[in-house]
């Protein structure tokens, strides 16, 4: 109980990690509304795990409009799982597909070349982009190809 009180104090003070831990405790206790409150606060502070977790809860509840809001927030924070979820929910929605492509392009418009299981960066000299995480780059490419294929099928 003392640990829960400390987590709650940290969450109320704005710690997003504490907010998501507290939300999971609340979910386990069946207090989903309390959990959503803390997840929402953390998501608004750009904490990606909170945004995707809240979007999933809202989707499970059937509140797709609000779920999309938090899936989009997670996409803006570079969450590939959220990109997949939006494509699954709205494969024919031109606005959502363009939104996903724009978010990918916003950060990853550089050229990559794959060779023997490795990705070589050919475009940017910014340090944080010079050596991208291989798996993340592959996932973004997969999402981009999926969106482009859906758009081609519509045309």
Backbone as CSV, one residue per row, in Angstrom:
resi,resn,N_x,N_y,N_z,CA_x,CA_y,CA_z,C_x,C_y,C_z
1,UNK,0.818,-1.194,0.000,0.000,0.000,0.000,0.865,1.263,0.000
2,UNK,1.963,1.221,0.766,2.866,2.374,0.804,3.441,2.621,-0.577
3,UNK,3.811,1.546,-1.267,4.360,1.678,-2.615,3.334,2.307,-3.554
4,UNK,2.082,1.882,-3.469,1.026,2.447,-4.298,0.840,3.929,-4.006
5,UNK,0.898,4.299,-2.740,0.763,5.712,-2.380,1.899,6.546,-2.955
6,UNK,3.118,6.004,-2.922,4.256,6.715,-3.502,4.095,6.861,-5.011
7,UNK,3.678,5.776,-5.661,3.476,5.838,-7.112,2.413,6.874,-7.443
8,UNK,1.334,6.909,-6.650,0.268,7.880,-6.884,0.783,9.305,-6.705
9,UNK,1.600,9.530,-5.682,2.169,10.871,-5.461,3.026,11.283,-6.653
10,UNK,3.861,10.369,-7.132,4.720,10.681,-8.281,3.887,10.930,-9.529
11,UNK,2.851,10.106,-9.712,1.983,10.272,-10.879,1.266,11.619,-10.822
12,UNK,0.761,11.969,-9.659,0.068,13.253,-9.501,1.018,14.425,-9.661
13,UNK,2.299,14.197,-9.386,3.306,15.241,-9.567,3.746,15.362,-11.023
14,UNK,3.252,14.445,-11.880,3.544,14.558,-13.303,4.543,13.569,-13.864
15,UNK,4.959,12.590,-13.090,5.903,11.588,-13.590,5.153,10.603,-14.497
16,UNK,5.443,10.591,-15.810,4.699,9.719,-16.720,4.936,8.231,-16.473
17,UNK,6.134,7.860,-16.042,6.393,6.450,-15.725,5.527,5.996,-14.547
18,UNK,5.431,6.835,-13.540,4.582,6.514,-12.388,3.118,6.474,-12.803
19,UNK,2.724,7.365,-13.699,1.330,7.408,-14.163,0.935,6.107,-14.846
20,UNK,1.821,5.578,-15.672,1.465,4.332,-16.368,1.484,3.148,-15.401
21,UNK,2.399,3.146,-14.429,2.407,2.081,-13.416,1.126,2.128,-12.580
22,UNK,0.749,3.335,-12.178,-0.474,3.502,-11.398,-1.699,3.085,-12.216
23,UNK,-1.712,3.438,-13.485,-2.829,3.062,-14.356,-2.963,1.544,-14.435
24,UNK,-1.847,0.850,-14.560,-1.904,-0.620,-14.617,-2.421,-1.201,-13.300
25,UNK,-2.020,-0.603,-12.179,-2.552,-1.043,-10.883,-4.064,-0.834,-10.832
26,UNK,-4.506,0.331,-11.285,-5.941,0.615,-11.310,-6.695,-0.356,-12.222
27,UNK,-6.130,-0.663,-13.377,-6.777,-1.601,-14.301,-6.929,-2.963,-13.639
28,UNK,-5.881,-3.411,-12.954,-5.941,-4.704,-12.261,-6.994,-4.715,-11.153
29,UNK,-7.272,-3.533,-10.591,-8.292,-3.414,-9.542,-9.679,-3.138,-10.121
30,UNK,-9.770,-3.033,-11.453,-11.051,-2.750,-12.086,-11.432,-1.278,-12.106
31,UNK,-10.503,-0.412,-11.805,-10.760,1.034,-11.785,-10.271,1.662,-13.099
32,UNK,-10.928,1.286,-14.188,-10.483,1.690,-15.522,-10.585,3.203,-15.722
33,UNK,-11.623,3.825,-15.198,-11.770,5.281,-15.366,-10.614,6.033,-14.703
34,UNK,-10.213,5.586,-13.517,-9.053,6.198,-12.863,-7.790,5.976,-13.685
35,UNK,-7.656,4.782,-14.229,-6.493,4.461,-15.065,-6.445,5.375,-16.281
36,UNK,-7.586,5.559,-16.933,-7.634,6.402,-18.130,-7.231,7.843,-17.820
37,UNK,-7.597,8.318,-16.638,-7.230,9.684,-16.242,-5.705,9.844,-16.202
38,UNK,-5.021,8.902,-15.587,-3.569,9.008,-15.477,-2.868,8.734,-16.813
39,UNK,-3.413,7.812,-17.593,-2.847,7.558,-18.919,-2.979,8.791,-19.811
40,UNK,-4.123,9.438,-19.727,-4.355,10.641,-20.525,-3.368,11.742,-20.148
41,UNK,-3.153,11.925,-18.863,-2.203,12.945,-18.402,-0.794,12.652,-18.920
42,UNK,-0.399,11.390,-18.855,0.942,11.019,-19.325,1.042,11.154,-20.842
43,UNK,-0.021,10.787,-21.551,-0.016,10.906,-23.020,0.101,12.372,-23.429
44,UNK,-0.573,13.236,-22.712,-0.506,14.665,-23.025,0.893,15.236,-22.776
45,UNK,1.682,14.526,-21.985,3.079,14.923,-21.763,4.009,14.207,-22.734
46,UNK,3.420,13.683,-23.806,4.173,13.011,-24.871,4.855,11.726,-24.425
47,UNK,4.188,10.988,-23.567,4.710,9.690,-23.139,4.044,8.618,-23.997
48,UNK,4.795,8.121,-24.943,4.289,7.204,-25.957,3.608,5.958,-25.386
49,UNK,4.185,5.251,-24.408,3.507,4.057,-23.892,2.121,4.359,-23.323
50,UNK,1.947,5.532,-22.735,0.636,5.895,-22.185,-0.364,6.145,-23.302
51,UNK,0.068,6.798,-24.359,-0.833,7.088,-25.480,-1.330,5.799,-26.136
52,UNK,-0.433,4.850,-26.373,-0.835,3.603,-27.033,-1.692,2.758,-26.094
53,UNK,-1.370,2.738,-24.813,-2.168,1.949,-23.854,-3.576,2.520,-23.734
54,UNK,-3.690,3.833,-23.668,-4.999,4.466,-23.576,-5.805,4.228,-24.847
55,UNK,-5.169,4.330,-25.990,-5.861,4.077,-27.261,-6.429,2.655,-27.298
56,UNK,-5.656,1.691,-26.807,-6.130,0.299,-26.785,-7.338,0.138,-25.868
57,UNK,-7.289,0.761,-24.698,-8.418,0.675,-23.764,-9.675,1.279,-24.391
58,UNK,-9.512,2.461,-24.983,-10.654,3.126,-25.606,-11.211,2.298,-26.765
59,UNK,-10.333,1.681,-27.516,-10.783,0.819,-28.621,-11.560,-0.379,-28.083
60,UNK,-11.047,-0.995,-27.029,-11.749,-2.135,-26.416,-13.124,-1.731,-25.906
61,UNK,-13.260,-0.505,-25.440,-14.534,-0.003,-24.955,-15.484,0.381,-26.091
62,UNK,-14.968,0.400,-27.309,-15.790,0.781,-28.456,-15.808,2.271,-28.731
63,UNK,-14.966,3.017,-28.057,-14.882,4.459,-28.254,-13.814,4.753,-29.307
64,UNK,-14.142,4.467,-30.573,-13.151,4.576,-31.645,-12.708,6.008,-31.898
65,UNK,-13.630,6.965,-31.804,-13.258,8.354,-32.076,-12.159,8.820,-31.125
66,UNK,-12.328,8.527,-29.841,-11.306,8.936,-28.874,-10.054,8.059,-28.992
67,UNK,-10.241,6.779,-29.320,-9.086,5.899,-29.515,-8.206,6.420,-30.642
68,UNK,-8.839,6.868,-31.732,-8.076,7.399,-32.869,-7.261,8.611,-32.446
69,UNK,-7.825,9.439,-31.594,-7.091,10.612,-31.100,-5.782,10.193,-30.439
70,UNK,-5.843,9.159,-29.609,-4.629,8.732,-28.907,-3.731,7.863,-29.776
71,UNK,-4.306,7.123,-30.730,-3.452,6.427,-31.695,-2.665,7.459,-32.503
72,UNK,-3.330,8.532,-32.921,-2.630,9.580,-33.674,-1.536,10.219,-32.825
73,UNK,-1.843,10.437,-31.551,-0.827,10.990,-30.638,0.386,10.063,-30.592
74,UNK,0.133,8.751,-30.502,1.228,7.775,-30.462,1.998,7.768,-31.782
75,UNK,1.293,7.916,-32.900,1.968,7.987,-34.205,2.868,9.215,-34.248
76,UNK,2.368,10.339,-33.753,3.189,11.558,-33.704,4.435,11.352,-32.854
77,UNK,4.357,10.406,-31.915,5.510,10.082,-31.062,6.297,8.898,-31.615
78,UNK,6.007,8.540,-32.891,6.776,7.542,-33.637,6.504,6.110,-33.181
79,UNK,5.251,5.782,-32.933,4.881,4.440,-32.498,4.370,3.618,-33.684
80,UNK,5.120,2.598,-34.058,4.774,1.756,-35.204,3.511,0.948,-34.929
81,UNK,3.327,0.497,-33.695,2.127,-0.262,-33.342,0.865,0.577,-33.569
82,UNK,0.937,1.860,-33.239,-0.196,2.758,-33.452,-0.456,2.954,-34.946
83,UNK,0.603,3.019,-35.734,0.440,3.124,-37.185,-0.320,1.914,-37.714
84,UNK,0.097,0.733,-37.285,-0.586,-0.504,-37.690,-2.052,-0.497,-37.273
85,UNK,-2.323,-0.049,-36.053,-3.699,-0.036,-35.545,-4.580,0.888,-36.379
86,UNK,-4.079,2.066,-36.719,-4.867,2.995,-37.536,-5.131,2.431,-38.929
87,UNK,-4.136,1.778,-39.497,-4.321,1.171,-40.820,-5.357,0.058,-40.739
88,UNK,-5.293,-0.726,-39.677,-6.264,-1.815,-39.492,-7.684,-1.268,-39.335
89,UNK,-7.832,-0.187,-38.567,-9.154,0.396,-38.337,-9.705,1.106,-39.576
90,UNK,-8.851,1.793,-40.292,-9.296,2.640,-41.400,-8.427,2.463,-42.650
91,UNK,-8.433,1.270,-43.250,-7.571,1.037,-44.419,-7.971,1.852,-45.647
92,UNK,-9.198,2.377,-45.673,-9.668,3.141,-46.832,-9.740,4.639,-46.558
93,UNK,-9.270,5.065,-45.403,-9.367,6.469,-45.029,-8.125,7.216,-45.527
94,UNK,-8.314,7.982,-46.592,-7.217,8.709,-47.229,-6.527,9.666,-46.254
95,UNK,-7.312,10.333,-45.408,-6.748,11.289,-44.453,-5.808,10.595,-43.464
96,UNK,-6.234,9.456,-42.940,-5.398,8.729,-41.976,-4.158,8.163,-42.654
97,UNK,-4.320,7.610,-43.846,-3.163,7.067,-44.562,-2.147,8.169,-44.867
98,UNK,-2.624,9.326,-45.292,-1.723,10.448,-45.561,-1.058,10.952,-44.282
99,UNK,-1.809,10.947,-43.180,-1.254,11.350,-41.888,-0.082,10.445,-41.505
100,UNK,-0.262,9.135,-41.660,0.801,8.185,-41.310,2.021,8.403,-42.197
101,UNK,1.804,8.533,-43.498,2.931,8.777,-44.402,3.662,10.072,-44.038
102,UNK,2.909,11.114,-43.711,3.522,12.392,-43.366,4.363,12.272,-42.093
103,UNK,3.864,11.514,-41.119,4.618,11.343,-39.882,5.899,10.544,-40.115
104,UNK,5.819,9.527,-40.950,7.028,8.763,-41.285,8.010,9.667,-42.009
105,UNK,7.503,10.421,-42.982,8.351,11.289,-43.782,8.967,12.408,-42.956
106,UNK,8.251,12.860,-41.952,8.724,13.962,-41.116,10.062,13.634,-40.465
107,UNK,10.229,12.386,-40.080,11.439,12.002,-39.368,12.401,11.155,-40.193
108,UNK,11.855,10.452,-41.154,12.668,9.439,-41.828,12.624,9.590,-43.333
109,UNK,12.887,10.787,-43.804,12.863,11.018,-45.235,14.234,10.809,-45.866
110,UNK,15.147,10.287,-45.113,16.468,10.014,-45.644,16.474,8.668,-46.359
111,UNK,17.500,8.438,-47.128,17.594,7.222,-47.908,18.384,6.163,-47.141
112,UNK,17.865,4.945,-47.150,18.533,3.830,-46.504,18.764,2.742,-47.539
113,UNK,19.827,2.026,-47.383,20.114,0.920,-48.277,20.321,-0.325,-47.432
114,UNK,19.694,-1.433,-47.829,19.838,-2.674,-47.080,20.863,-3.553,-47.783
115,UNK,21.754,-4.093,-46.993,22.777,-4.957,-47.559,23.138,-6.009,-46.516
116,UNK,22.914,-7.263,-46.857,23.273,-8.390,-45.996,22.747,-8.221,-44.573
117,UNK,21.476,-7.793,-44.463,20.858,-7.691,-43.148,21.198,-6.433,-42.379
118,UNK,21.934,-5.546,-42.998,22.275,-4.292,-42.321,21.693,-3.139,-43.110
119,UNK,21.430,-2.053,-42.419,20.905,-0.862,-43.079,21.982,0.208,-43.027
120,UNK,22.274,0.763,-44.194,23.243,1.840,-44.269,22.503,3.131,-44.547
121,UNK,22.852,4.147,-43.822,22.198,5.437,-43.952,22.941,6.253,-44.990
122,UNK,22.203,6.752,-45.985,22.848,7.466,-47.073,22.497,8.947,-47.145
123,UNK,21.614,9.430,-46.246,21.099,10.765,-46.478,21.460,11.839,-45.485
124,UNK,21.414,11.584,-44.222,21.529,12.641,-43.239,22.841,12.543,-42.481
125,UNK,23.263,13.683,-41.979,24.466,13.677,-41.167,24.186,14.087,-39.735
126,UNK,22.901,14.159,-39.385,22.545,14.425,-37.997,22.897,13.184,-37.186
127,UNK,23.552,13.371,-36.070,24.051,12.243,-35.285,22.967,11.252,-34.894
128,UNK,21.795,11.763,-34.448,20.755,10.857,-33.973,20.148,10.040,-35.104
129,UNK,20.343,10.453,-36.349,19.796,9.706,-37.471,20.869,8.930,-38.238
130,UNK,22.107,9.183,-37.934,23.164,8.567,-38.727,23.148,7.046,-38.616
131,UNK,22.889,6.532,-37.438,22.815,5.081,-37.264,21.460,4.729,-36.678
132,UNK,20.431,4.620,-37.507,19.097,4.313,-36.978,19.043,2.892,-36.442
133,UNK,18.116,2.649,-35.547,17.899,1.286,-35.070,17.416,0.458,-36.252
134,UNK,18.083,-0.615,-36.538,17.771,-1.415,-37.721,16.320,-1.896,-37.731
135,UNK,15.865,-2.465,-36.640,14.507,-2.993,-36.579,13.458,-1.921,-36.768
136,UNK,13.665,-0.760,-36.160,12.710,0.336,-36.287,12.652,0.841,-37.717
137,UNK,13.791,0.947,-38.360,13.816,1.408,-39.752,13.083,0.421,-40.656
138,UNK,13.264,-0.852,-40.408,12.579,-1.877,-41.206,11.071,-1.808,-40.970
139,UNK,10.655,-1.615,-39.720,9.226,-1.519,-39.412,8.591,-0.303,-40.072
140,UNK,9.273,0.818,-40.049,8.735,2.012,-40.704,8.622,1.805,-42.210
141,UNK,9.579,1.142,-42.775,9.533,0.847,-44.213,8.353,-0.074,-44.507
142,UNK,8.122,-1.052,-43.638,6.996,-1.977,-43.822,5.675,-1.207,-43.772
143,UNK,5.538,-0.319,-42.802,4.321,0.483,-42.678,4.142,1.364,-43.913
144,UNK,5.208,2.009,-44.327,5.127,2.886,-45.487,4.684,2.100,-46.723
145,UNK,5.258,0.935,-46.926,4.879,0.106,-48.071,3.420,-0.333,-47.984
146,UNK,2.975,-0.658,-46.771,1.587,-1.071,-46.560,0.624,0.061,-46.933
147,UNK,0.920,1.279,-46.476,0.080,2.437,-46.776,0.076,2.715,-48.273
148,UNK,1.236,2.685,-48.880,1.317,2.967,-50.323,0.549,1.909,-51.124
149,UNK,0.604,0.665,-50.685,-0.146,-0.391,-51.366,-1.654,-0.154,-51.240
150,UNK,-2.125,0.225,-50.044,-3.542,0.526,-49.857,-3.976,1.692,-50.733
151,UNK,-3.138,2.714,-50.811,-3.469,3.873,-51.632,-3.503,3.498,-53.111
152,UNK,-2.614,2.608,-53.550,-2.590,2.179,-54.951,-3.834,1.359,-55.279
153,UNK,-4.305,0.566,-54.328,-5.504,-0.226,-54.556,-6.740,0.651,-54.689
154,UNK,-6.742,1.795,-53.991,-7.861,2.723,-54.072,-7.922,3.420,-55.421
155,UNK,-6.746,3.654,-55.998,-6.669,4.431,-57.260,-7.167,3.663,-58.462
